[in-house]
Structure formats: structure tokens, C-alpha cells
């Protein structure tokens, strides 16, 4: 008896792969073109939208998440949501970093060696 099992992989036609590769190439050109323009505070958002679009195409077609078990897609999307939350907190931190008022107090030890070098 043969113990050969047949896998049920979804095979895409070559034109789909070429279309996705072309779309990724065009999005790369758009990324380079957009880098020459200044959108102010929207720079990060525009860059992340283009990168997210490219990442979505890669995940759906090259990683076959579009045709695979929906559990894998759910896990992938949830991990992206958590990543977005963590990046959002990081961006909030960097946006308000300049508004922190740093108050300097007097030195603890006036006779420390470091203060002798400054005199």
C-alpha cells in the first residue's frame, strides 16, 4: 500500500504572480516618488499606507493567506492589529517628547570632580 498523500495547495496562474509583482514594482516607484514631496505631518501616514498595501499583497498572494485556512489569516490580522497599537503608542511618545519640561536641580555634591573640570 502506498502512503502517499496528496496535498491540496492552491496553485495560482503565472499571470497573477506577474500582476502582483508588477503592482509591487509600481508601488515601489510611488514610494520613491512620494519621498521627494513634503506632506508635513502626513509623511509617516503616507509611507505606512504604501508599505501596508505592499505588505498586504505579499501576505495574500505570495504567502497564500488568501487561499489558506482562515485561522491563519485571523492570527495574521490580529498580530498586525497589535503591531499597529504598539506603533501607535510609540508614535504618541515621540510626538510629545519635546513637550516634557526637564527641570535641573543643583548638583548633589558641589565638590565632585566633574564640577572642578568645568571651572
MIDOSE-1310 file (N, C-alpha, C; in nm, 2 decimals, decimal comma, always signed):
residues 119
xxxx	+0,08/-0,12/+0,00/+0,00/+0,00/+0,00/+0,09/+0,12/+0,00; +0,04/+0,22/-0,07/+0,12/+0,34/-0,08/+0,06/+0,44/+0,03; +0,16/+0,50/+0,10/+0,12/+0,60/+0,20/+0,13/+0,74/+0,14; +0,13/+0,76/+0,01/+0,14/+0,89/-0,05/+0,01/+0,97/-0,03
xxxx	+0,03/+1,08/+0,03/-0,08/+1,17/+0,05/-0,08/+1,29/-0,05; -0,19/+1,33/-0,09/-0,19/+1,44/-0,19/-0,22/+1,57/-0,11; -0,15/+1,67/-0,14/-0,17/+1,80/-0,07/-0,27/+1,88/-0,16; -0,34/+1,96/-0,10/-0,44/+2,04/-0,17/-0,39/+2,19/-0,17
xxxx	-0,28/+2,22/-0,23/-0,23/+2,35/-0,24/-0,30/+2,42/-0,35; -0,33/+2,55/-0,32/-0,39/+2,63/-0,43/-0,29/+2,68/-0,52; -0,29/+2,65/-0,65/-0,19/+2,69/-0,74/-0,25/+2,81/-0,82; -0,18/+2,92/-0,82/-0,22/+3,04/-0,89/-0,16/+3,04/-1,03
xxxx	-0,22/+3,09/-1,13/-0,16/+3,11/-1,26/-0,05/+3,21/-1,26; +0,04/+3,19/-1,35/+0,16/+3,28/-1,36/+0,12/+3,42/-1,37; +0,02/+3,45/-1,45/-0,02/+3,59/-1,47/-0,06/+3,66/-1,34; -0,11/+3,59/-1,24/-0,14/+3,65/-1,11/-0,02/+3,69/-1,04
xxxx	+0,08/+3,60/-1,04/+0,21/+3,64/-0,98/+0,28/+3,75/-1,05; +0,27/+3,76/-1,18/+0,33/+3,87/-1,26/+0,26/+4,00/-1,23; +0,13/+3,99/-1,22/+0,05/+4,11/-1,19/+0,08/+4,16/-1,05; +0,09/+4,08/-0,95/+0,13/+4,12/-0,82/+0,27/+4,18/-0,82
xxxx	+0,36/+4,11/-0,89/+0,50/+4,16/-0,89/+0,50/+4,30/-0,96; +0,42/+4,32/-1,07/+0,41/+4,45/-1,13/+0,35/+4,55/-1,04; +0,25/+4,52/-0,96/+0,19/+4,61/-0,86/+0,29/+4,65/-0,76; +0,37/+4,55/-0,71/+0,47/+4,58/-0,61/+0,58/+4,68/-0,67
xxxx	+0,61/+4,66/-0,80/+0,71/+4,74/-0,86/+0,66/+4,88/-0,87; +0,53/+4,90/-0,92/+0,47/+5,03/-0,93/+0,46/+5,10/-0,79; +0,42/+5,02/-0,69/+0,42/+5,08/-0,55/+0,56/+5,12/-0,50; +0,66/+5,05/-0,55/+0,80/+5,09/-0,51/+0,83/+5,22/-0,58
xxxx	+0,79/+5,24/-0,70/+0,82/+5,36/-0,78/+0,74/+5,48/-0,71; +0,62/+5,45/-0,67/+0,54/+5,55/-0,60/+0,61/+5,59/-0,47; +0,66/+5,49/-0,40/+0,73/+5,52/-0,27/+0,85/+5,61/-0,29; +0,92/+5,59/-0,40/+1,04/+5,67/-0,43/+0,99/+5,81/-0,47
xxxx	+0,89/+5,82/-0,55/+0,84/+5,95/-0,60/+0,78/+6,03/-0,48; +0,71/+5,97/-0,39/+0,65/+6,04/-0,28/+0,76/+6,09/-0,19; +0,87/+6,03/-0,18/+0,98/+6,07/-0,09/+1,03/+6,21/-0,13; +1,01/+6,26/-0,25/+1,05/+6,39/-0,29/+0,95/+6,50/-0,26
xxxx	+0,84/+6,46/-0,21/+0,74/+6,56/-0,17/+0,73/+6,57/-0,02; +0,69/+6,69/+0,03/+0,68/+6,71/+0,18/+0,53/+6,72/+0,21; +0,48/+6,63/+0,28/+0,34/+6,63/+0,32/+0,32/+6,68/+0,47; +0,42/+6,73/+0,53/+0,41/+6,77/+0,67/+0,40/+6,65/+0,76
xxxx	+0,30/+6,66/+0,85/+0,27/+6,55/+0,94/+0,22/+6,42/+0,88; +0,18/+6,43/+0,75/+0,13/+6,31/+0,69/+0,23/+6,23/+0,62; +0,36/+6,27/+0,63/+0,47/+6,19/+0,57/+0,47/+6,04/+0,62; +0,46/+6,03/+0,75/+0,46/+5,89/+0,81/+0,34/+5,81/+0,77
xxxx	+0,22/+5,88/+0,77/+0,10/+5,81/+0,73/+0,10/+5,76/+0,58; +0,15/+5,85/+0,49/+0,16/+5,81/+0,35/+0,26/+5,69/+0,34; +0,37/+5,70/+0,40/+0,47/+5,59/+0,39/+0,41/+5,46/+0,44; +0,35/+5,47/+0,56/+0,29/+5,35/+0,62/+0,18/+5,29/+0,53
xxxx	+0,10/+5,37/+0,47/-0,01/+5,32/+0,38/+0,04/+5,25/+0,26; +0,15/+5,31/+0,20/+0,21/+5,24/+0,09/+0,27/+5,11/+0,13; +0,34/+5,11/+0,24/+0,41/+4,99/+0,29/+0,30/+4,88/+0,33; +0,19/+4,93/+0,39/+0,09/+4,83/+0,43/+0,02/+4,77/+0,31
xxxx	+0,01/+4,85/+0,20/-0,05/+4,79/+0,08/+0,04/+4,69/+0,02; +0,17/+4,72/+0,02/+0,27/+4,62/-0,04/+0,27/+4,50/+0,05; +0,27/+4,52/+0,18/+0,28/+4,40/+0,27/+0,15/+4,31/+0,26; +0,04/+4,38/+0,24/-0,09/+4,30/+0,22/-0,08/+4,22/+0,09
xxxx	-0,03/+4,28/-0,01/-0,02/+4,20/-0,14/+0,07/+4,08/-0,12; +0,18/+4,10/-0,06/+0,28/+3,99/-0,03/+0,21/+3,88/+0,05; +0,15/+3,92/+0,16/+0,08/+3,83/+0,25/-0,03/+3,75/+0,19; -0,11/+3,82/+0,11/-0,23/+3,75/+0,05/-0,19/+3,65/-0,06
xxxx	-0,10/+3,70/-0,15/-0,07/+3,61/-0,27/+0,06/+3,53/-0,26; +0,17/+3,59/-0,21/+0,29/+3,51/-0,21/+0,30/+3,42/-0,09; +0,23/+3,46/+0,02/+0,22/+3,37/+0,14/+0,10/+3,29/+0,14; +0,02/+3,31/+0,04/-0,11/+3,23/+0,01/-0,21/+3,24/+0,12
xxxx	-0,21/+3,35/+0,20/-0,31/+3,36/+0,31/-0,45/+3,38/+0,25; -0,46/+3,42/+0,13/-0,59/+3,44/+0,07/-0,67/+3,31/+0,05; -0,59/+3,21/+0,02/-0,65/+3,08/-0,01/-0,63/+2,97/+0,09; -0,56/+3,01/+0,20/-0,53/+2,91/+0,31/-0,64/+2,91/+0,41
xxxx	-0,62/+2,83/+0,52/-0,71/+2,82/+0,63/-0,74/+2,96/+0,69; -0,86/+3,00/+0,71/-0,90/+3,13/+0,76/-0,84/+3,15/+0,90; -0,81/+3,05/+0,98/-0,75/+3,07/+1,11/-0,61/+3,14/+1,09; -0,54/+3,10/+0,99/-0,41/+3,16/+0,97/-0,42/+3,31/+0,94
xxxx	-0,52/+3,34/+0,86/-0,55/+3,48/+0,83/-0,59/+3,56/+0,95; -0,67/+3,50/+1,04/-0,71/+3,56/+1,16/-0,60/+3,59/+1,25; -0,51/+3,49/+1,27/-0,39/+3,51/+1,35/-0,30/+3,62/+1,29; -0,29/+3,62/+1,16/-0,20/+3,73/+1,10/-0,26/+3,86/+1,12
xxxx	-0,39/+3,88/+1,10/-0,46/+4,01/+1,11/-0,45/+4,06/+1,26; -0,47/+3,97/+1,35/-0,47/+4,01/+1,49/-0,33/+4,05/+1,53; -0,22/+3,99/+1,48/-0,09/+4,03/+1,51/-0,06/+4,16/+1,45; -0,12/+4,19/+1,33/-0,10/+4,33/+1,27/-0,17/+4,43/+1,35
xxxx	-0,29/+4,40/+1,41/-0,36/+4,49/+1,49/-0,28/+4,53/+1,62; -0,22/+4,43/+1,68/-0,14/+4,45/+1,80/-0,01/+4,53/+1,76; +0,05/+4,50/+1,64/+0,16/+4,58/+1,60/+0,12/+4,73/+1,58; +0,00/+4,75/+1,52/-0,04/+4,89/+1,50/-0,06/+4,96/+1,63
xxxx	-0,12/+4,89/+1,73/-0,14/+4,95/+1,86/+0,00/+4,99/+1,92; +0,09/+4,90/+1,92/+0,23/+4,93/+1,97/+0,30/+5,04/+1,90; +0,29/+5,04/+1,77/+0,34/+5,15/+1,69/+0,27/+5,29/+1,72; +0,14/+5,28/+1,74/+0,07/+5,40/+1,78/+0,11/+5,46/+1,91
xxxx	+0,13/+5,37/+2,01/+0,18/+5,42/+2,14/+0,32/+5,48/+2,12; +0,41/+5,42/+2,04/+0,54/+5,47/+2,02/+0,54/+5,61/+1,95; +0,45/+5,62/+1,85/+0,44/+5,75/+1,78/+0,38/+5,86/+1,87; +0,29/+5,82/+1,96/+0,24/+5,92/+2,06/+0,36/+5,96/+2,15
xxxx	+0,44/+5,87/+2,19/+0,55/+5,90/+2,28/+0,65/+6,00/+2,21; +0,68/+5,97/+2,08/+0,78/+6,06/+2,01/+0,72/+6,19/+1,97; +0,58/+6,20/+1,96/+0,52/+6,33/+1,93/+0,53/+6,42/+2,04; +0,51/+6,37/+2,16/+0,51/+6,46/+2,28/+0,64/+6,46/+2,36
xxxx	+0,74/+6,41/+2,30/+0,87/+6,40/+2,37/+0,93/+6,54/+2,39; +0,91/+6,63/+2,30/+0,96/+6,77/+2,32/+0,89/+6,85/+2,42; +0,77/+6,81/+2,46/+0,69/+6,89/+2,55/+0,72/+6,86/+2,69; +0,81/+6,77/+2,72/+0,84/+6,73/+2,86/+0,93/+6,84/+2,92
xxxx	+0,89/+6,90/+3,03/+0,97/+7,00/+3,09/+1,07/+6,94/+3,19; +1,20/+6,95/+3,15/+1,31/+6,89/+3,23/+1,36/+7,00/+3,32; +1,34/+6,98/+3,45/+1,39/+7,08/+3,54/+1,52/+7,03/+3,60; +1,62/+7,11/+3,60/+1,75/+7,07/+3,65/+1,77/+7,13/+3,79
xxxx	+1,81/+7,05/+3,88/+1,83/+7,09/+4,02/+1,98/+7,12/+4,04; +2,01/+7,17/+4,16/+2,16/+7,19/+4,19/+2,23/+7,06/+4,20; +2,36/+7,05/+4,18/+2,43/+6,93/+4,19/+2,43/+6,88/+4,34; +2,43/+6,75/+4,35/+2,43/+6,69/+4,48/+2,55/+6,72/+4,56
xxxx	+2,66/+6,71/+4,50/+2,79/+6,73/+4,57/+2,87/+6,84/+4,49; +2,88/+6,96/+4,55/+2,94/+7,07/+4,49/+3,09/+7,04/+4,46; +3,15/+6,96/+4,54/+3,30/+6,93/+4,54/+3,33/+6,81/+4,45; +3,24/+6,76/+4,37/+3,27/+6,65/+4,28/+3,37/+6,68/+4,18
xxxx	+3,44/+6,58/+4,13/+3,55/+6,60/+4,03/+3,50/+6,66/+3,90; +3,38/+6,62/+3,86/+3,33/+6,67/+3,73/+3,31/+6,82/+3,73; +3,27/+6,88/+3,85/+3,25/+7,02/+3,86/+3,38/+7,10/+3,86; +3,49/+7,03/+3,91/+3,62/+7,10/+3,91/+3,67/+7,12/+3,77
xxx	+3,64/+7,03/+3,68/+3,69/+7,04/+3,54/+3,62/+7,15/+3,47; +3,49/+7,19/+3,51/+3,42/+7,29/+3,44/+3,46/+7,43/+3,48; +3,53/+7,45/+3,59/+3,56/+7,58/+3,64/+3,68/+7,64/+3,57
